[in-house]
Amino acid sequence: MRLRPRSAEKDRGSATLETAILFPAILLLVMVAIQTGLWYYGRSVALAAAQEGVSAGRAEGAMVSQAADAAQSFATDQGRGMLGETTVSTVGSSATRIQVNVSGQIVSLIPGVPIAVSQEASGPVERWTRP
């Protein structure tokens, strides 16, 4: 029978204790990384929807309501449940410039904590002018 040194007995269970302390921190880091990815995806969808609305509203003879409808449709289709409660605003649009703002809430890994995203795009309305 082999005897263990007395100092080794003091370290018994230290690996379990280290794991119990580190695991929640690692889990928190993973959740933060996932939430950051969801936030980035939500912002990307909102920006793409705003740009889609601007593209639809820039055409000559297009109405501002067509821009809002195009942006809302894009956000609904491409958000796939990750971007919810989407609102589209065309405030700031004029006869020569179209402006679309898309806002919504992304999925949150923490229940009850809403995370809002908002993106805006604008561009000139196509029209005939004299040189």
DSSP file (Angstrom, degrees, kcal/mol; ACC not computed):
  #  RESIDUE AA STRUCTURE BP1 BP2  ACC     N-H-->O    O-->H-N    N-H-->O    O-->H-N    TCO  KAPPA ALPHA  PHI   PSI    X-CA   Y-CA   Z-CA
    1    1 A M              0   0    0      0, 0.0     2,-0.5     0, 0.0     0, 0.0   0.000 360.0 360.0 360.0 134.6    0.0    0.0    0.0
    2    2 A R        -     0   0    0      0, 0.0     2,-0.4     0, 0.0     0, 0.0  -0.807 360.0-140.4-101.0 133.5    1.3    3.4   -1.0
    3    3 A L        -     0   0    0     -2,-0.5     3,-0.0     1,-0.0     0, 0.0  -0.726  13.0-133.3 -93.4 138.6    0.9    6.4    1.3
    4    4 A R        -     0   0    0     -2,-0.4     2,-0.1     1,-0.1     5,-0.0  -0.605  29.9-102.4 -84.8 148.1    0.1    9.8   -0.1
    5    5 A P    >>  -     0   0    0      0, 0.0     3,-0.8     0, 0.0     4,-0.8  -0.386  29.8-117.9 -66.4 152.0    2.0   12.8    1.1
    6    6 A R  H 3> S+     0   0    0      1,-0.2     4,-0.7     2,-0.2     3,-0.5   0.815 111.3  59.5 -62.7 -32.4    0.2   14.9    3.6
    7    7 A S  H 3> S+     0   0    0      1,-0.2     4,-0.7     2,-0.2     3,-0.4   0.789  97.7  60.5 -68.9 -28.0    0.1   18.0    1.3
    8    8 A A  H <4 S+     0   0    0     -3,-0.8     3,-0.5     1,-0.2     4,-0.3   0.808  96.8  59.9 -69.3 -29.2   -1.9   16.1   -1.4
    9    9 A E  H >< S+     0   0    0     -4,-0.8     3,-0.9    -3,-0.5    -1,-0.2   0.812  98.6  57.9 -69.3 -28.7   -4.7   15.4    1.0
   10   10 A K  H 3< S+     0   0    0     -4,-0.7    -1,-0.2    -3,-0.4    -2,-0.2   0.787 103.9  53.0 -70.2 -26.9   -5.2   19.2    1.4
   11   11 A D  T >< S+     0   0    0     -4,-0.7     3,-2.0    -3,-0.5     4,-0.3   0.427  77.1 127.8 -89.5   0.6   -5.8   19.6   -2.3
   12   12 A R  T <  S+     0   0    0     -3,-0.9    -3,-0.0    -4,-0.3    -4,-0.0  -0.386  78.9  11.9 -62.1 129.1   -8.5   16.9   -2.5
   13   13 A G  T 3> S+     0   0    0     -2,-0.1     4,-1.9     3,-0.0    -1,-0.3   0.455  88.7 120.1  85.8   1.6  -11.6   18.3   -4.2
   14   14 A S  H <> S+     0   0    0     -3,-2.0     4,-2.6     1,-0.2     5,-0.2   0.863  72.3  54.1 -69.0 -33.8   -9.9   21.5   -5.5
   15   15 A A  H  > S+     0   0    0     -4,-0.3     4,-2.3     2,-0.2    -1,-0.2   0.901 108.6  49.3 -65.8 -39.3  -10.6   20.6   -9.1
   16   16 A T  H  > S+     0   0    0      2,-0.2     4,-2.3     1,-0.2    -2,-0.2   0.907 111.8  48.5 -64.9 -41.5  -14.3   20.3   -8.4
   17   17 A L  H  X S+     0   0    0     -4,-1.9     4,-1.6     2,-0.2    -2,-0.2   0.910 110.6  50.5 -65.8 -42.6  -14.3   23.6   -6.6
   18   18 A E  H  X S+     0   0    0     -4,-2.6     4,-2.7     1,-0.2     5,-0.2   0.910 111.7  48.5 -61.5 -42.1  -12.5   25.3   -9.4
   19   19 A T  H  X S+     0   0    0     -4,-2.3     4,-2.6     1,-0.2    -2,-0.2   0.902 108.9  53.2 -64.3 -41.7  -15.0   23.9  -11.9
   20   20 A A  H  < S+     0   0    0     -4,-2.3    -1,-0.2     1,-0.2    -2,-0.2   0.815 114.9  41.8 -64.7 -29.5  -17.9   25.0   -9.8
   21   21 A I  H  X S+     0   0    0     -4,-1.6     4,-0.7    -5,-0.1    -2,-0.2   0.884 119.5  41.8 -83.0 -41.7  -16.6   28.5   -9.7
   22   22 A L  H  X S+     0   0    0     -4,-2.7     4,-2.5    -5,-0.2     5,-0.2   0.814  99.5  71.0 -78.5 -31.2  -15.5   28.8  -13.3
   23   23 A F  H  X S+     0   0    0     -4,-2.6     4,-2.7     1,-0.2     5,-0.2   0.910  97.9  48.0 -58.8 -47.2  -18.5   27.1  -15.0
   24   24 A P  H  > S+     0   0    0      0, 0.0     4,-2.3     0, 0.0    -1,-0.2   0.890 112.3  50.8 -60.2 -36.5  -21.0   30.0  -14.3
   25   25 A A  H  X S+     0   0    0     -4,-0.7     4,-2.1     2,-0.2    -2,-0.2   0.916 112.2  46.0 -66.3 -41.9  -18.5   32.5  -15.6
   26   26 A I  H  X S+     0   0    0     -4,-2.5     4,-2.1     2,-0.2    -1,-0.2   0.908 112.3  51.1 -66.2 -41.6  -17.9   30.5  -18.8
   27   27 A L  H  X S+     0   0    0     -4,-2.7     4,-2.3    -5,-0.2    -2,-0.2   0.896 109.2  51.3 -62.0 -40.6  -21.7   30.0  -19.3
   28   28 A L  H  X S+     0   0    0     -4,-2.3     4,-2.4    -5,-0.2    -1,-0.2   0.907 108.8  51.0 -62.9 -42.5  -22.2   33.8  -18.9
   29   29 A L  H  X S+     0   0    0     -4,-2.1     4,-2.1     2,-0.2    -2,-0.2   0.896 110.1  49.5 -62.6 -40.3  -19.5   34.5  -21.5
   30   30 A V  H  X S+     0   0    0     -4,-2.1     4,-2.3     2,-0.2    -2,-0.2   0.916 111.2  49.2 -64.7 -43.0  -21.2   32.1  -23.9
   31   31 A M  H  X S+     0   0    0     -4,-2.3     4,-2.6     1,-0.2    -2,-0.2   0.883 110.1  51.0 -65.4 -37.8  -24.6   33.7  -23.3
   32   32 A V  H  X S+     0   0    0     -4,-2.4     4,-2.3     2,-0.2    -1,-0.2   0.901 110.0  50.4 -64.6 -40.5  -23.1   37.2  -23.9
   33   33 A A  H  X S+     0   0    0     -4,-2.1     4,-1.9     2,-0.2    -2,-0.2   0.911 112.6  46.1 -64.1 -42.2  -21.6   36.0  -27.2
   34   34 A I  H  X S+     0   0    0     -4,-2.3     4,-2.3     2,-0.2    -2,-0.2   0.919 112.6  49.7 -66.6 -43.8  -24.9   34.6  -28.3
   35   35 A Q  H  X S+     0   0    0     -4,-2.6     4,-2.4     1,-0.2    -2,-0.2   0.878 109.1  52.8 -63.6 -37.4  -26.9   37.7  -27.3
   36   36 A T  H  X S+     0   0    0     -4,-2.3     4,-2.5     2,-0.2    -1,-0.2   0.903 108.9  49.9 -63.5 -41.2  -24.3   39.9  -29.1
   37   37 A G  H  X S+     0   0    0     -4,-1.9     4,-2.4     2,-0.2    -2,-0.2   0.901 110.8  49.1 -63.3 -41.6  -24.9   37.8  -32.3
   38   38 A L  H  X S+     0   0    0     -4,-2.3     4,-2.5     2,-0.2    -2,-0.2   0.895 111.5  50.0 -64.4 -40.3  -28.7   38.2  -31.9
   39   39 A W  H  X S+     0   0    0     -4,-2.4     4,-2.4     2,-0.2    -2,-0.2   0.926 111.7  47.8 -63.2 -45.3  -28.3   41.9  -31.5
   40   40 A Y  H  X S+     0   0    0     -4,-2.5     4,-2.3     1,-0.2    -2,-0.2   0.912 112.4  49.1 -63.4 -42.4  -26.1   42.2  -34.5
   41   41 A Y  H  X S+     0   0    0     -4,-2.4     4,-2.5     2,-0.2    -2,-0.2   0.917 110.8  50.4 -63.4 -43.4  -28.5   40.1  -36.6
   42   42 A G  H  X S+     0   0    0     -4,-2.5     4,-2.3     1,-0.2    -2,-0.2   0.904 111.4  48.1 -61.7 -42.4  -31.5   42.2  -35.5
   43   43 A R  H  X S+     0   0    0     -4,-2.4     4,-2.5     2,-0.2    -1,-0.2   0.897 111.2  51.4 -63.9 -40.3  -29.6   45.4  -36.4
   44   44 A S  H  X S+     0   0    0     -4,-2.3     4,-2.5     2,-0.2    -2,-0.2   0.913 111.0  46.8 -64.2 -43.0  -28.7   44.0  -39.8
   45   45 A V  H  X S+     0   0    0     -4,-2.5     4,-2.4     2,-0.2    -1,-0.2   0.912 112.7  50.1 -65.5 -41.8  -32.3   43.0  -40.6
   46   46 A A  H  X S+     0   0    0     -4,-2.3     4,-2.2     2,-0.2    -2,-0.2   0.907 112.9  46.4 -63.7 -41.4  -33.5   46.4  -39.5
   47   47 A L  H  X S+     0   0    0     -4,-2.5     4,-2.5     2,-0.2    -2,-0.2   0.917 112.5  49.4 -67.0 -43.2  -31.0   48.2  -41.7
   48   48 A A  H  X S+     0   0    0     -4,-2.5     4,-2.2     1,-0.2    -2,-0.2   0.884 111.1  50.5 -63.9 -37.3  -31.7   46.0  -44.7
   49   49 A A  H  X S+     0   0    0     -4,-2.4     4,-2.3     2,-0.2    -1,-0.2   0.912 110.4  49.2 -65.9 -42.0  -35.4   46.6  -44.2
   50   50 A A  H  X S+     0   0    0     -4,-2.2     4,-2.2     1,-0.2    -2,-0.2   0.913 112.2  48.5 -63.2 -42.1  -34.9   50.4  -44.1
   51   51 A Q  H  X S+     0   0    0     -4,-2.5     4,-2.4     2,-0.2    -1,-0.2   0.871 109.8  52.3 -65.9 -36.9  -32.7   50.2  -47.2
   52   52 A E  H  X S+     0   0    0     -4,-2.2     4,-2.1     2,-0.2    -2,-0.2   0.903 109.5  49.8 -64.5 -41.2  -35.4   48.1  -49.0
   53   53 A G  H  X S+     0   0    0     -4,-2.3     4,-2.3     2,-0.2    -2,-0.2   0.899 110.1  50.0 -63.6 -40.9  -38.0   50.7  -48.1
   54   54 A V  H  X S+     0   0    0     -4,-2.2     4,-1.7     2,-0.2    -2,-0.2   0.917 109.2  52.1 -63.8 -42.7  -35.8   53.5  -49.4
   55   55 A S  H  X S+     0   0    0     -4,-2.4     4,-0.7     1,-0.2    -2,-0.2   0.904 112.7  45.1 -60.0 -41.2  -35.3   51.5  -52.7
   56   56 A A  H  < S+     0   0    0     -4,-2.1     3,-0.3     1,-0.2    -1,-0.2   0.863 116.3  45.8 -70.7 -35.0  -39.0   51.1  -53.1
   57   57 A G  H  < S+     0   0    0     -4,-2.3    -2,-0.2     1,-0.2    -1,-0.2   0.642 101.6  66.0 -83.9 -15.4  -39.7   54.8  -52.2
   58   58 A R  H  < S+     0   0    0     -4,-1.7    68,-2.9    -5,-0.2    -1,-0.2   0.757  74.8 106.5 -77.7 -24.2  -37.0   56.3  -54.4
   59   59 A A  S >< S-     0   0    0     -4,-0.7     3,-2.2    -3,-0.3     2,-0.1  -0.221  86.6 -95.6 -59.3 143.7  -38.6   55.2  -57.7
   60   60 A E  T 3  S+     0   0    0      1,-0.3    -1,-0.1    65,-0.1    67,-0.1  -0.382 110.7  14.7 -62.4 131.2  -40.2   58.0  -59.7
   61   61 A G  T 3  S+     0   0    0     65,-0.3    -1,-0.3     1,-0.3     2,-0.1   0.411  93.7 137.0  85.6  -1.8  -43.9   58.2  -58.9
   62   62 A A    <   -     0   0    0     -3,-2.2    -1,-0.3    -5,-0.2     2,-0.3  -0.441  48.2-130.3 -76.8 152.3  -43.7   56.0  -55.8
   63   63 A M    >>  -     0   0    0     -2,-0.1     4,-1.2    -3,-0.1     3,-0.7  -0.670  17.2-118.6-100.1 157.5  -45.6   56.9  -52.7
   64   64 A V  H 3> S+     0   0    0     -2,-0.3     4,-1.9     1,-0.2     3,-0.2   0.845 114.2  61.3 -62.4 -33.8  -44.2   57.1  -49.2
   65   65 A S  H 3> S+     0   0    0      1,-0.2     4,-2.4     2,-0.2    -1,-0.2   0.827  98.4  57.0 -64.4 -30.5  -46.6   54.4  -48.1
   66   66 A Q  H <> S+     0   0    0     -3,-0.7     4,-2.3     2,-0.2    -1,-0.2   0.881 105.4  51.2 -66.9 -36.5  -45.0   52.0  -50.6
   67   67 A A  H  X S+     0   0    0     -4,-1.2     4,-2.3    -3,-0.2    -2,-0.2   0.927 111.6  46.6 -63.8 -45.4  -41.7   52.5  -48.9
   68   68 A A  H  X S+     0   0    0     -4,-1.9     4,-2.5     1,-0.2    -2,-0.2   0.906 112.8  49.5 -64.6 -41.8  -43.2   51.8  -45.5
   69   69 A D  H  X S+     0   0    0     -4,-2.4     4,-2.5     2,-0.2    -1,-0.2   0.905 111.2  49.2 -64.3 -41.5  -45.0   48.7  -46.8
   70   70 A A  H  X S+     0   0    0     -4,-2.3     4,-2.3     2,-0.2    -2,-0.2   0.911 113.0  47.0 -64.9 -42.2  -41.8   47.4  -48.5
   71   71 A A  H  X S+     0   0    0     -4,-2.3     4,-2.4     2,-0.2    -2,-0.2   0.918 113.5  47.8 -65.6 -43.6  -39.8   47.9  -45.3
   72   72 A Q  H  X S+     0   0    0     -4,-2.5     4,-2.2     2,-0.2    -2,-0.2   0.916 112.5  49.2 -63.7 -43.6  -42.4   46.3  -43.1
   73   73 A S  H  X S+     0   0    0     -4,-2.5     4,-2.5    -5,-0.2     5,-0.2   0.915 112.2  48.1 -62.4 -44.1  -42.7   43.3  -45.4
   74   74 A F  H  X S+     0   0    0     -4,-2.3     4,-2.9     1,-0.2     5,-0.4   0.923 111.6  49.4 -63.6 -44.8  -38.9   42.8  -45.6
   75   75 A A  H  X S+     0   0    0     -4,-2.4     4,-1.6     1,-0.2    -1,-0.2   0.882 113.4  47.0 -63.6 -38.3  -38.6   43.0  -41.8
   76   76 A T  H  X S+     0   0    0     -4,-2.2     4,-0.8    -5,-0.2     5,-0.3   0.924 117.1  42.3 -68.5 -44.7  -41.4   40.5  -41.3
   77   77 A D  H  < S+     0   0    0     -4,-2.5    -2,-0.2    -5,-0.2     3,-0.2   0.925 124.1  33.8 -69.2 -45.7  -40.0   38.0  -43.9
   78   78 A Q  H  < S+     0   0    0     -4,-2.9    -3,-0.2    -5,-0.2    -1,-0.2   0.689 104.9  69.9 -88.8 -19.1  -36.4   38.2  -43.0
   79   79 A G  H >< S-     0   0    0     -4,-1.6     3,-2.8    -5,-0.4     4,-0.3   0.830  75.2-166.8 -67.2 -31.1  -36.7   38.7  -39.2
   80   80 A R  T 3< S-     0   0    0     -4,-0.8    -3,-0.1     1,-0.3    -4,-0.1   0.831  71.8 -50.6  47.2  42.7  -37.9   35.2  -38.8
   81   81 A G  T 3  S+     0   0    0      2,-0.3    -1,-0.3    -5,-0.3     3,-0.2   0.365 127.4  95.3  82.4  -6.8  -39.0   35.8  -35.3
   82   82 A M  S <  S+     0   0    0     -3,-2.8    25,-1.1     1,-0.2     2,-0.6   0.757  84.5  47.1 -86.2 -25.8  -35.7   37.3  -34.2
   83   83 A L  E    S+A  106   0A   0     -4,-0.3    -2,-0.3    -8,-0.2     3,-0.3  -0.930  81.2 173.6-117.8 105.5  -36.9   40.9  -34.8
   84   84 A G  E     +A  105   0A   0     21,-3.3    21,-3.0    -2,-0.6    -2,-0.0  -0.596  49.9  30.0-111.5 171.1  -40.3   41.4  -33.3
   85   85 A E  E    S-     0   0A   0     19,-0.2     2,-0.2    -2,-0.2    -1,-0.2   0.901  79.0-170.6  49.6  49.4  -42.7   44.3  -32.7
   86   86 A T  E     -     0   0A   0     -3,-0.3     2,-0.4    18,-0.1    18,-0.2  -0.506  10.7-172.9 -75.6 133.8  -41.3   46.0  -35.8
   87   87 A T  E     -A  103   0A   0     16,-2.8    16,-2.7    -2,-0.2     2,-0.4  -0.985   7.2-157.5-125.7 140.5  -42.4   49.6  -36.5
   88   88 A V  E     -A  102   0A   0     -2,-0.4     2,-0.4    14,-0.2    14,-0.2  -0.963   9.7-174.1-119.7 132.3  -41.6   51.5  -39.7
   89   89 A S  E     -A  101   0A   0     12,-2.7    12,-3.0    -2,-0.4    -2,-0.0  -0.977  20.2-174.5-127.6 139.7  -41.6   55.3  -39.9
   90   90 A T    >   +     0   0    0     -2,-0.4     3,-1.7    10,-0.2     9,-0.3   0.025  37.1 144.1-116.0  24.1  -41.2   57.6  -42.9
   91   91 A V  T 3   +     0   0    0      1,-0.2     3,-0.1    10,-0.1    -2,-0.1  -0.435  63.4  36.2 -64.4 134.4  -41.1   60.8  -40.9
   92   92 A G  T 3  S+     0   0    0      1,-0.4    -1,-0.2    -2,-0.1     2,-0.2   0.329  84.7 133.4 101.6  -5.0  -38.7   63.3  -42.4
   93   93 A S    <   +     0   0    0     -3,-1.7    -1,-0.4     6,-0.2     5,-0.2  -0.488  29.2 176.4 -76.5 149.4  -39.5   62.3  -46.0
   94   94 A S        -     0   0    0      3,-3.5     3,-0.1    -2,-0.2     5,-0.1  -0.726  49.1 -82.6-136.8-172.6  -40.1   65.0  -48.5
   95   95 A A  S    S+     0   0    0     -2,-0.2     3,-0.1     1,-0.2    -2,-0.0   0.742 129.9  33.2 -68.6 -22.1  -40.8   65.4  -52.2
   96   96 A T  S    S+     0   0    0      1,-0.2    29,-2.1    28,-0.1     2,-0.4   0.529 121.0  43.5-111.4  -8.6  -37.0   65.1  -52.9
   97   97 A R  E     - B   0 124A   0     27,-0.3    -3,-3.5    -3,-0.1     2,-0.4  -0.999  61.0-153.6-143.1 136.7  -35.8   62.8  -50.2
   98   98 A I  E     - B   0 123A   0     25,-3.0    25,-2.1    -2,-0.4     2,-0.4  -0.919  13.3-174.3-110.0 135.3  -37.1   59.5  -48.7
   99   99 A Q  E     - B   0 122A   0     -2,-0.4     2,-0.4    -9,-0.3    -6,-0.2  -0.995   0.9-173.8-132.4 126.7  -36.3   58.5  -45.2
  100  100 A V  E     - B   0 121A   0     21,-2.9    21,-2.5    -2,-0.4     2,-0.5  -0.982   4.2-169.4-125.4 129.1  -37.2   55.2  -43.6
  101  101 A N  E     -AB  89 120A   0    -12,-3.0   -12,-2.7    -2,-0.4     2,-0.5  -0.980   4.6-167.1-118.5 125.1  -36.6   54.3  -39.9
  102  102 A V  E     +AB  88 119A   0     17,-2.9    17,-2.6    -2,-0.5     2,-0.3  -0.957  10.6 176.0-114.8 125.5  -37.2   50.6  -38.8
  103  103 A S  E     +AB  87 118A   0    -16,-2.7   -16,-2.8    -2,-0.5     2,-0.3  -0.914  10.7 138.0-125.8 153.2  -37.3   49.8  -35.1
  104  104 A G  E     - B   0 117A   0     13,-2.3    13,-2.8    -2,-0.3     2,-0.4  -0.973  45.4 -95.4-172.5-178.2  -38.0   46.6  -33.3
  105  105 A Q  E     -AB  84 116A   0    -21,-3.0   -21,-3.3    -2,-0.3    11,-0.2  -0.959  30.7-144.0-118.6 135.3  -37.1   44.3  -30.4
  106  106 A I  E     -AB  83 115A   0      9,-2.6     9,-0.6    -2,-0.4     2,-0.2  -0.497  36.7 -83.3 -90.9 165.6  -34.7   41.4  -30.7
  107  107 A V        -     0   0    0    -25,-1.1     2,-0.4    -2,-0.2    -1,-0.1  -0.479  46.2-150.9 -67.0 133.6  -35.0   38.1  -28.9
  108  108 A S        -     0   0    0     -2,-0.2     4,-0.1     1,-0.1     5,-0.1  -0.912  16.2-152.9-111.5 135.2  -33.5   38.4  -25.4
  109  109 A L  S    S+     0   0    0     -2,-0.4    -1,-0.1   -78,-0.1   -77,-0.0   0.664  87.8  70.8 -76.7 -16.1  -31.9   35.5  -23.6
  110  110 A I  S >  S-     0   0    0      3,-0.3     3,-1.7    -3,-0.0    -1,-0.1  -0.900  93.8-124.6-101.7 112.2  -32.9   37.1  -20.3
  111  111 A P  T 3  S+     0   0    0      0, 0.0    -2,-0.1     0, 0.0     0, 0.0  -0.262  91.1  17.4 -58.5 136.8  -36.7   37.0  -19.9
  112  112 A G  T 3  S+     0   0    0      1,-0.1     0, 0.0    -4,-0.1     0, 0.0   0.471  95.6 109.4  83.7   2.2  -38.3   40.3  -19.3
  113  113 A V    <   -     0   0    0     -3,-1.7    -3,-0.3    -5,-0.1     2,-0.2  -0.861  56.0-157.3-112.8  97.3  -35.4   42.4  -20.6
  114  114 A P        -     0   0    0      0, 0.0     2,-0.5     0, 0.0    -7,-0.1  -0.506   2.3-158.7 -75.9 141.1  -36.3   43.9  -24.0
  115  115 A I  E     -B  106   0A   0     -9,-0.6    -9,-2.6    -2,-0.2     2,-0.3  -0.962  11.1-157.2-121.9 113.4  -33.5   44.9  -26.3
  116  116 A A  E     -B  105   0A   0     -2,-0.5     2,-0.3   -11,-0.2   -11,-0.2  -0.654   8.8-171.0 -94.4 144.3  -34.5   47.5  -28.9
  117  117 A V  E     -B  104   0A   0    -13,-2.8   -13,-2.3    -2,-0.3     2,-0.3  -0.964   2.9-177.0-128.2 150.3  -32.8   48.1  -32.2
  118  118 A S  E     +B  103   0A   0     -2,-0.3     2,-0.3   -15,-0.2   -15,-0.2  -0.976   1.7 179.4-149.2 132.3  -33.4   51.0  -34.7
  119  119 A Q  E     -B  102   0A   0    -17,-2.6   -17,-2.9    -2,-0.3     2,-0.4  -0.971   8.1-160.0-134.8 149.9  -31.9   51.6  -38.1
  120  120 A E  E     +B  101   0A   0     -2,-0.3     2,-0.3   -19,-0.2   -19,-0.2  -0.974   8.5 179.2-133.2 143.4  -32.4   54.4  -40.6
  121  121 A A  E     +B  100   0A   0    -21,-2.5   -21,-2.9    -2,-0.4     2,-0.3  -0.985   5.9 176.8-138.9 149.8  -31.8   54.8  -44.3
  122  122 A S  E     +B   99   0A   0     -2,-0.3   -23,-0.2   -23,-0.2   -68,-0.0  -0.977   3.9 164.8-149.2 161.0  -32.4   57.7  -46.6
  123  123 A G  E     -B   98   0A   0    -25,-2.1   -25,-3.0    -2,-0.3     2,-0.1  -0.976  41.0 -81.5-168.7 163.2  -31.9   58.6  -50.2
  124  124 A P  E     -B   97   0A   0      0, 0.0     2,-0.3     0, 0.0   -27,-0.3  -0.453  44.1-116.4 -75.0 147.0  -32.9   61.1  -52.9
  125  125 A V        -     0   0    0    -29,-2.1     2,-0.2    -2,-0.1   -66,-0.2  -0.659  33.3-112.1 -80.7 135.1  -36.2   60.5  -54.8
  126  126 A E        +     0   0    0    -68,-2.9     2,-0.3    -2,-0.3   -65,-0.3  -0.489  53.4 150.5 -68.7 133.4  -35.6   59.9  -58.6
  127  127 A R        -     0   0    0     -2,-0.2     2,-0.4   -67,-0.1   -67,-0.0  -0.984  47.9 -99.1-159.3 157.1  -37.0   62.7  -60.7
  128  128 A W        +     0   0    0     -2,-0.3     2,-0.3     0, 0.0    -2,-0.0  -0.670  44.1 173.5 -82.4 132.2  -36.3   64.4  -64.0
  129  129 A T        -     0   0    0     -2,-0.4    -2,-0.0     0, 0.0     0, 0.0  -0.929  33.1-109.7-133.1 160.6  -34.3   67.6  -63.8
  130  130 A R              0   0    0     -2,-0.3     0, 0.0     1,-0.1     0, 0.0  -0.708 360.0 360.0 -88.7 141.4  -32.9   69.9  -66.3
  131  131 A P              0   0    0      0, 0.0    -1,-0.1     0, 0.0     0, 0.0   0.496 360.0 360.0 -69.0 360.0  -29.1   70.0  -66.6
